[in-house]
Amino acid sequence: MSAPVLWGIGTFATPDGAVAFPVSAADHEADTAAAGRALDAMGVGAGDRVLVVGLVSECAHLVPFHEALRARGAILSGSDATPFDAARTAKLVGQLGVRAVLGVNAAVLDGLVGDGVDPAVALGPVPLVAARPDAVARLRAAGLAPLVWAHAGPAVAVECAPGAGAHVDEQQWEVDVDDGEVVVGVRGTRALEGGPFRTGIRAALERTPCACGRSDVRLVGVGLIGTALDGTALNGTGPDRMAQR
């Protein structure tokens, strides 16, 4: 059997370090379809101005969402998920009047604070903010109501509009919990082999029907291994490495 046509190489974080993973052209097509299902469940679509916050190393996770947004007629902008680019995130939110910001992390919040900008003021006007696990509690404490956006190993878990947990597309991935940590494996055939893979995420799994209409498993009570939901360290171990990425 010939090797699959390679689309690219992605990277995902685990508590044991970064893992590079291959993505075939067929994988990318399937991931773009999965991203579309997530966007539909969030209520993001035609005419919406959307800011996606991420890193170049996350292209395998994020480019499917870029393509699914364009396919739905959304207007896409991007900024880096780093403290150094936080000012651009705030500027684009203000100038473009975005309806959604996807992928905000603690590094961006730290950058805003360092620039003298209150994250609640910068992101407060945005109707839909989807934040990573290291930023969710901080935004909620500031009075915002972010949905969860979590890179769970090679998968992306995205909370739907009802806010009932972050869906992982089970057409592509198998999801389980091992000693409190979410682990993700491949469903079917992909260029990525092996697994299940550690994610550094702790959560409960919810498999009851969701109000958004999706039947995929949902991650509920999402946090990072070694941290409480407010981001403080557990057991005196200091902040988890995953929370610092």
VOBA-1610 file (N, C-alpha, C; in pm, whole numbers, padded with zeros to 5 digits, always signed):
BEGIN
Met+00085-00119+00000Met+00000+00000+00000Met+00088+00124+00000Ser+00058+00219-00088Ser+00138+00341-00096Ser+00111+00431+00024Ala+00212+00512+00059Ala+00198+00604+00172Ala+00097+00712+00138Pro+00021+00760+00236Pro-00076+00866+00209Pro-00007+00995+00168Val-00077+01075+00088Val-00023+01205+00048Val-00019+01294+00171Leu+00098+01348+00200Leu+00116+01425+00323Leu+00072+01570+00302Trp-00015+01620+00390Trp-00053+01761+00390Trp+00047+01844+00469Gly+00093+01790+00582Gly+00188+01863+00664Gly+00220+01788+00792Ile+00301+01851+00875Ile+00338+01797+01006Ile+00288+01893+01113Gly+00211+01841+01205Gly+00162+01921+01316Gly+00239+01892+01443Thr+00208+01964+01548Thr+00269+01944+01679Thr+00161+01955+01786Phe+00163+01862+01880Phe+00074+01879+01995Phe+00154+01860+02123Ala+00104+01925+02229Ala+00173+01925+02358Ala+00119+01814+02446Thr+00208+01752+02521Thr+00171+01656+02624Thr+00252+01689+02749Pro+00216+01634+02864Pro+00298+01657+02984Pro+00441+01604+02969Asp+00461+01514+02872Asp+00595+01457+02849Asp+00674+01532+02743Gly+00616+01638+02686Gly+00684+01714+02582Gly+00604+01721+02454Ala+00656+01795+02359Ala+00586+01813+02231Ala+00600+01688+02145Val+00493+01659+02069Val+00490+01544+01980Val+00460+01594+01839Ala+00544+01559+01744Ala+00517+01591+01603Ala+00430+01481+01544Phe+00333+01521+01463Phe+00246+01419+01404Phe+00214+01451+01258Pro+00211+01346+01174Pro+00183+01366+01032Pro+00034+01385+01008Val+00002+01469+00911Val-00136+01491+00869Val-00142+01470+00718Ser-00220+01373+00675Ser-00235+01348+00532Ser-00336+01444+00471Ala-00340+01447+00340Ala-00440+01531+00273Ala-00580+01486+00310Ala-00601+01355+00322Ala-00733+01304+00361Ala-00765+01342+00505Asp-00663+01335+00593Asp-00684+01378+00732Asp-00727+01524+00738His-00658+01608+00662His-00687+01751+00663His-00829+01778+00613Glu-00870+01707+00511Glu-01007+01723+00461Glu-01108+01684+00568Ala-01080+01572+00636Ala-01171+01527+00743Ala-01171+01625+00860Asp-01053+01680+00893Asp-01045+01776+01003Asp-01118+01906+00969Thr-01115+01945+00842Thr-01188+02065+00801Thr-01338+02044+00813Ala-01384+01924+00777Ala-01527+01893+00796Ala-01563+01894+00944Ala-01474+01840+01029Ala-01499+01840+01173Ala-01501+01983+01228Ala-01410+02067+01179Ala-01408+02208+01221Ala-01539+02276+01184Gly-01590+02244+01068Gly-01717+02302+01026Gly-01831+02263+01118Arg-01832+02138+01162Arg-01937+02095+01256Arg-01925+02171+01389Ala-01800+02193+01432Ala-01781+02268+01557Ala-01827+02413+01542Leu-01795+02476+01430Leu-01836+02615+01408Leu-01988+02626+01399Asp-02050+02530+01333Asp-02196+02532+01323Asp-02259+02523+01462Ala-02202+02438+01549Ala-02257+02423+01683Ala-02233+02547+01769Met-02130+02625+01734Met-02105+02752+01804Met-02193+02864+01751Gly-02252+02845+01635Gly-02334+02948+01574Gly-02252+03051+01497Val-02134+03012+01450Val-02049+03101+01371Val-02068+03070+01224Gly-02091+03176+01144Gly-02119+03149+01004Gly-02102+03269+00914Ala-02185+03275+00811Ala-02171+03373+00704Ala-02174+03516+00756Gly-02077+03594+00709Gly-02071+03736+00742Gly-02007+03767+00876Asp-01982+03665+00958Asp-01921+03690+01089Asp-01773+03725+01073Arg-01729+03826+01145Arg-01586+03858+01152Arg-01528+03779+01268Val-01427+03698+01238Val-01373+03604+01336Val-01222+03622+01347Leu-01173+03634+01469Leu-01030+03642+01496Leu-00986+03510+01558Val-00892+03443+01492Val-00837+03317+01542Val-00699+03344+01600Val-00679+03305+01726Val-00554+03331+01797Val-00478+03200+01809Gly-00358+03196+01753Gly-00284+03071+01757Gly-00138+03089+01725Leu-00069+02977+01708Leu+00074+02974+01678Leu+00099+02899+01548Val+00211+02927+01485Val+00247+02856+01362Val+00255+02706+01388Ser+00305+02668+01505Ser+00317+02526+01539Ser+00182+02457+01552Glu+00075+02535+01556Glu-00061+02480+01570Glu-00136+02476+01438Cys-00065+02490+01328Cys-00133+02496+01197Cys-00220+02373+01172Ala-00174+02256+01212Ala-00254+02136+01187Ala-00387+02141+01261His-00389+02207+01377His-00513+02223+01453His-00601+02335+01396Leu-00537+02445+01353Leu-00611+02568+01324Leu-00647+02589+01178Val-00563+02546+01086Val-00593+02570+00944Val-00726+02507+00903Pro-00764+02388+00953Pro-00899+02338+00921Pro-01009+02436+00960Phe-00992+02508+01071Phe-01092+02608+01110Phe-01087+02728+01016His-00967+02769+00974His-00957+02878+00877His-01037+02843+00752Glu-01016+02723+00700Glu-01081+02684+00576Glu-01232+02666+00594Ala-01272+02612+00708Ala-01415+02596+00733Ala-01483+02731+00750Leu-01414+02828+00811Leu-01470+02963+00823Leu-01491+03025+00686Arg-01390+03015+00601Arg-01403+03072+00465Arg-01515+03004+00388Ala-01526+02872+00403Ala-01631+02799+00332Ala-01770+02844+00375Arg-01782+02894+00497Arg-01911+02940+00549Arg-01934+03089+00526Gly-01840+03153+00460Gly-01857+03294+00430Gly-01821+03387+00543Ala-01748+03336+00643Ala-01701+03422+00752Ala-01580+03501+00705Ile-01548+03608+00776Ile-01434+03695+00744Ile-01328+03670+00850Leu-01214+03619+00808Leu-01113+03566+00900Leu-00996+03661+00917Ser-00954+03679+01043Ser-00829+03747+01077Ser-00755+03660+01177Gly-00626+03691+01198Gly-00548+03611+01290Gly-00450+03694+01370Ser-00415+03643+01487Ser-00309+03702+01569Ser-00239+03589+01643Asp-00119+03618+01694Asp-00040+03515+01760Asp-00083+03498+01906Ala-00078+03374+01952Ala-00113+03344+02091Ala+00009+03361+02181Thr+00063+03483+02181Thr+00181+03516+02261Thr+00157+03649+02332Pro+00228+03674+02440Pro+00212+03804+02506Pro+00259+03920+02419Phe+00352+03892+02329Phe+00409+03998+02246Phe+00313+04047+02139Asp+00212+03966+02106Asp+00116+04004+02003Asp-00021+04038+02061Ala-00028+04047+02195Ala-00157+04074+02259Ala-00215+04208+02217Ala-00127+04306+02197Ala-00177+04438+02157Ala-00246+04431+02022Arg-00194+04346+01932Arg-00259+04332+01801Arg-00395+04265+01816Thr-00404+04167+01906Thr-00534+04104+01932Thr-00635+04209+01975Ala-00597+04293+02071Ala-00688+04396+02120Ala-00723+04497+02010Lys-00624+04532+01928Lys-00647+04630+01822Lys-00743+04575+01717Leu-00723+04450+01678Leu-00811+04390+01578Leu-00954+04377+01631Val-00967+04340+01758Val-01101+04331+01818Val-01170+04467+01809Gly-01096+04573+01841Gly-01156+04706+01840Gly-01185+04759+01702Gln-01092+04737+01609Gln-01106+04795+01475Gln-01205+04719+01387Leu-01207+04587+01402Leu-01287+04506+01310Leu-01429+04478+01360Gly-01452+04500+01489Gly-01583+04468+01543Gly-01615+04321+01528Val-01522+04236+01572Val-01537+04092+01551Val-01654+04037+01631Arg-01715+03934+01577Arg-01822+03864+01649Arg-01766+03751+01734Ala-01650+03697+01694Ala-01594+03584+01769Ala-01443+03593+01773Val-01387+03560+01888Val-01243+03542+01905Val-01222+03400+01952Leu-01143+03323+01877Leu-01126+03181+01906Leu-00981+03151+01944Gly-00962+03084+02058Gly-00830+03036+02094Gly-00750+03123+02188Val-00814+03216+02258Val-00741+03303+02351Val-00678+03218+02461Asn-00552+03249+02494Asn-00484+03174+02600Asn-00431+03268+02707Ala-00370+03209+02810Ala-00320+03289+02922Ala-00208+03382+02879Ala-00129+03342+02780Ala-00020+03427+02732Ala-00074+03559+02677Val-00185+03552+02606Val-00247+03674+02553Val-00299+03760+02667Leu-00364+03697+02765Leu-00414+03774+02880Leu-00298+03840+02954Asp-00188+03767+02971Asp-00072+03825+03038Asp-00016+03943+02959Gly-00015+03929+02826Gly+00034+04039+02742Gly-00053+04162+02753Leu-00183+04142+02756Leu-00275+04256+02771Leu-00251+04327+02904Val-00242+04249+03011Val-00219+04308+03142Val-00085+04382+03143Gly+00017+04322+03084Gly+00147+04387+03078Gly+00145+04517+03000Asp+00053+04527+02903Asp+00038+04650+02825Asp-00056+04750+02891Gly-00105+04714+03011Gly-00195+04804+03081Gly-00339+04797+03033Val-00373+04687+02967Val-00509+04670+02913Val-00582+04564+02993Asp-00700+04597+03041Asp-00783+04501+03112Asp-00842+04402+03011Pro-00812+04271+03023Pro-00867+04174+02927Pro-01019+04179+02918Ala-01086+04209+03030Ala-01232+04217+03028Ala-01279+04333+02943Val-01203+04443+02942Val-01238+04558+02859Val-01209+04528+02712Ala-01095+04462+02686Ala-01057+04432+02548Ala-01150+04331+02484Leu-01190+04229+02560Leu-01269+04120+02503Leu-01417+04129+02538Gly-01452+04215+02631Gly-01590+04227+02674Gly-01690+04255+02562Pro-01655+04339+02462Pro-01753+04367+02355Pro-01775+04251+02258Val-01693+04147+02266Val-01702+04036+02170Val-01814+03942+02211Pro-01912+03917+02125Pro-02023+03830+02164Pro-01982+03688+02197Leu-01879+03635+02128Leu-01839+03496+02149Leu-01687+03489+02164Val-01643+03451+02282Val-01501+03429+02307Val-01482+03282+02342Ala-01392+03215+02271Ala-01357+03077+02303Ala-01214+03077+02354Ala-01195+03028+02476Ala-01066+03039+02542Ala-01010+02902+02577Arg-00880+02899+02584Arg-00810+02776+02620Arg-00820+02753+02772Pro-00792+02629+02815Pro-00813+02598+02957Pro-00737+02687+03053Asp-00619+02738+03013Asp-00543+02823+03105Asp-00596+02966+03114Ala-00696+02998+03033Ala-00752+03134+03032Ala-00898+03139+03074Val-00966+03026+03071Val-01111+03025+03094Val-01148+03082+03230Ala-01084+03031+03336Ala-01122+03075+03471Ala-01094+03223+03491Arg-00983+03272+03436Arg-00950+03413+03451Arg-01054+03502+03383Leu-01100+03462+03267Leu-01201+03541+03197Leu-01336+03534+03270Arg-01369+03417+03323Arg-01495+03405+03397Arg-01490+03489+03524Ala-01375+03490+03589Ala-01360+03572+03710Ala-01373+03720+03679Ala-01341+03757+03554Ala-01351+03896+03512Ala-01490+03933+03464Gly-01583+03836+03469Gly-01721+03864+03433Gly-01759+03824+03292Leu-01668+03762+03217Leu-01699+03716+03082Leu-01751+03573+03087Ala-01804+03525+02975Ala-01859+03390+02969Ala-01799+03315+02850Pro-01669+03285+02856Pro-01606+03219+02741Pro-01649+03074+02727Leu-01653+03029+02602Leu-01664+02887+02574Leu-01524+02827+02583Val-01517+02696+02594Val-01388+02628+02605Val-01337+02590+02467Trp-01209+02620+02445Trp-01137+02581+02322Trp-01010+02512+02370Ala-00999+02380+02352Ala-00886+02306+02406Ala-00822+02219+02299His-00691+02233+02284His-00615+02143+02199His-00584+02019+02281Ala-00661+01915+02255Ala-00652+01790+02330Ala-00568+01691+02251Gly-00437+01700+02269Gly-00348+01619+02186Gly-00362+01661+02042Pro-00381+01568+01950Pro-00397+01603+01809Pro-00537+01655+01773Ala-00630+01647+01867Ala-00768+01689+01843Ala-00792+01829+01899Val-00904+01889+01857Val-00947+02017+01913Val-01086+01997+01974Ala-01098+02028+02103Ala-01226+02021+02172Ala-01286+02160+02176Val-01407+02175+02124Val-01469+02307+02112Val-01608+02303+02173Glu-01632+02395+02265Glu-01762+02403+02329Glu-01865+02465+02234Cys-01986+02415+02241Cys-02093+02463+02154Cys-02165+02582+02220Ala-02256+02642+02145Ala-02326+02760+02195Ala-02401+02737+02326Pro-02463+02619+02348Pro-02531+02600+02477Pro-02436+02597+02597Gly-02304+02583+02572Gly-02208+02585+02681Gly-02215+02464+02771Ala-02238+02347+02710Ala-02258+02225+02789Ala-02138+02132+02783Gly-02021+02184+02749Gly-01901+02102+02740Gly-01836+02114+02604Ala-01707+02079+02598Ala-01629+02094+02475Ala-01631+01964+02396His-01691+01969+02278His-01705+01850+02193His-01573+01811+02129Val-01545+01681+02128Val-01438+01624+02046Val-01505+01542+01936Asp-01469+01566+01813Asp-01535+01501+01701Asp-01502+01352+01700Glu-01601+01270+01731Glu-01577+01126+01741Glu-01579+01055+01606Gln-01603+01128+01499Gln-01580+01068+01369Gln-01430+01052+01343Gln-01349+01133+01415Gln-01204+01132+01393Gln-01125+01074+01510Trp-01179+01086+01632Trp-01098+01056+01751Trp-01174+00971+01852Glu-01100+00887+01922Glu-01153+00814+02036Glu-01104+00884+02163Val-01193+00903+02257Val-01163+00982+02376Val-01191+00899+02501Asp-01098+00903+02596Asp-01116+00833+02722Asp-01046+00914+02832Val-01059+00868+02954Val-00991+00930+03068Val-00907+00824+03136Asp-00782+00854+03161Asp-00690+00764+03227Asp-00633+00834+03350Asp-00673+00787+03468Asp-00627+00845+03594Asp-00653+00995+03598Gly-00770+01034+03552Gly-00810+01174+03556Gly-00768+01258+03438Glu-00685+01203+03351Glu-00635+01278+03236Glu-00704+01232+03107Val-00748+01326+03026Val-00807+01292+02897Val-00698+01237+02805Val-00728+01124+02742Val-00638+01068+02642Val-00716+01054+02511Val-00645+01076+02401Val-00709+01078+02269Val-00636+00982+02176Gly-00713+00900+02108Gly-00658+00808+02010Gly-00725+00826+01875Val-00669+00763+01775Val-00719+00774+01638Val-00837+00680+01619Arg-00941+00730+01554Arg-01052+00645+01512Arg-01040+00626+01361Gly-01038+00503+01318Gly-01024+00478+01175Gly-00878+00487+01132Thr-00857+00534+01010Thr-00722+00538+00952Thr-00677+00681+00935Arg-00561+00712+00989Arg-00497+00842+00971Arg-00348+00819+00950Ala-00279+00924+00907Ala-00134+00917+00895Ala-00070+00901+01033Leu-00133+00957+01135Leu-00087+00943+01272Leu-00118+00802+01321Glu-00017+00734+01376Glu-00035+00600+01429Glu-00004+00600+01578Gly-00042+00493+01643Gly-00016+00479+01785Gly-00124+00543+01869Gly-00090+00570+01994Gly-00187+00626+02086Gly-00254+00516+02167Pro-00341+00554+02260Pro-00389+00691+02284Pro-00278+00782+02338Phe-00299+00913+02318Phe-00200+01013+02352Phe-00245+01094+02473Arg-00151+01123+02561Arg-00179+01210+02674Arg-00206+01352+02624Thr-00288+01424+02698Thr-00324+01560+02657Thr-00287+01666+02759Gly-00261+01625+02883Gly-00239+01724+02988Gly-00366+01791+03036Ile-00481+01741+02992Ile-00610+01799+03027Ile-00684+01704+03121Arg-00741+01761+03225Arg-00828+01683+03312Arg-00971+01727+03287Ala-01061+01632+03281Ala-01202+01662+03257Ala-01283+01536+03279Ala-01411+01555+03299Ala-01505+01444+03297Ala-01561+01432+03155Leu-01601+01312+03117Leu-01660+01290+02986Leu-01812+01282+02998Glu-01880+01356+02913Glu-02027+01356+02912Glu-02073+01304+02776Arg-02153+01199+02779Arg-02196+01136+02654Arg-02347+01143+02633Thr-02418+01216+02718Thr-02561+01232+02697Thr-02585+01328+02579Pro-02703+01323+02516Pro-02731+01414+02404Pro-02715+01560+02445Cys-02661+01639+02354Cys-02637+01780+02382Cys-02747+01865+02319Ala-02777+01977+02381Ala-02882+02066+02331Ala-02848+02123+02193Cys-02719+02123+02156Cys-02682+02176+02025Cys-02714+02078+01912Gly-02743+01955+01947Gly-02776+01854+01847Gly-02662+01758+01816Arg-02541+01788+01864Arg-02428+01698+01840Arg-02432+01582+01938Ser-02383+01466+01892Ser-02382+01348+01977Ser-02241+01312+02023Asp-02141+01391+01984Asp-02003+01362+02022Asp-01984+01375+02174Val-01882+01306+02224Val-01846+01318+02365Val-01806+01462+02395Arg-01836+01506+02519Arg-01801+01641+02561Arg-01709+01634+02682Leu-01611+01725+02685Leu-01524+01740+02800Leu-01588+01843+02892Val-01611+01805+03017Val-01679+01892+03114Val-01585+01918+03232Gly-01586+02043+03280Gly-01498+02078+03390Gly-01353+02075+03350Val-01324+02129+03232Val-01189+02120+03175Val-01089+02200+03257Gly-00978+02139+03286Gly-00866+02205+03352Gly-00737+02143+03303Leu-00624+02189+03356Leu-00494+02135+03320Leu-00441+02048+03432Ile-00377+01938+03398Ile-00320+01849+03497Ile-00223+01927+03585Gly-00241+01917+03716Gly-00153+01987+03809Gly-00201+02124+03850Thr-00315+02169+03796Thr-00367+02301+03833Thr-00515+02290+03867Ala-00559+02379+03953Ala-00702+02392+03980Ala-00766+02475+03870Leu-00897+02483+03869Leu-00965+02557+03763Leu-00932+02705+03765Asp-00885+02756+03881Asp-00846+02897+03884Asp-00702+02917+03841Gly-00634+02807+03800Gly-00498+02817+03750Gly-00391+02804+03856Thr-00429+02790+03986Thr-00329+02776+04090Thr-00279+02633+04097Ala-00157+02617+04146Ala-00096+02485+04149Ala-00158+02397+04256Leu-00162+02267+04229Leu-00209+02170+04327Leu-00088+02100+04390Asn-00102+02061+04517Asn+00000+01983+04586Asn+00135+02052+04594Gly+00138+02185+04583Gly+00262+02258+04598Gly+00364+02231+04491Thr+00320+02187+04374Thr+00414+02146+04270Thr+00451+02261+04178Gly+00390+02377+04192Gly+00417+02487+04100Gly+00330+02474+03977Pro+00324+02579+03896Pro+00240+02577+03777Pro+00280+02465+03682Asp+00183+02397+03630Asp+00208+02290+03534Asp+00273+02345+03408Arg+00365+02267+03352Arg+00434+02312+03230Arg+00335+02340+03118Met+00228+02263+03113Met+00132+02283+03007Met+00065+02418+03018Ala+00051+02469+03139Ala-00014+02598+03159Ala+00076+02714+03119Gln+00202+02686+03096Gln+00296+02793+03064Gln+00325+02801+02915Arg+00269+02708+02837Arg+00300+02707+02694Arg+00218+02810+02620
//
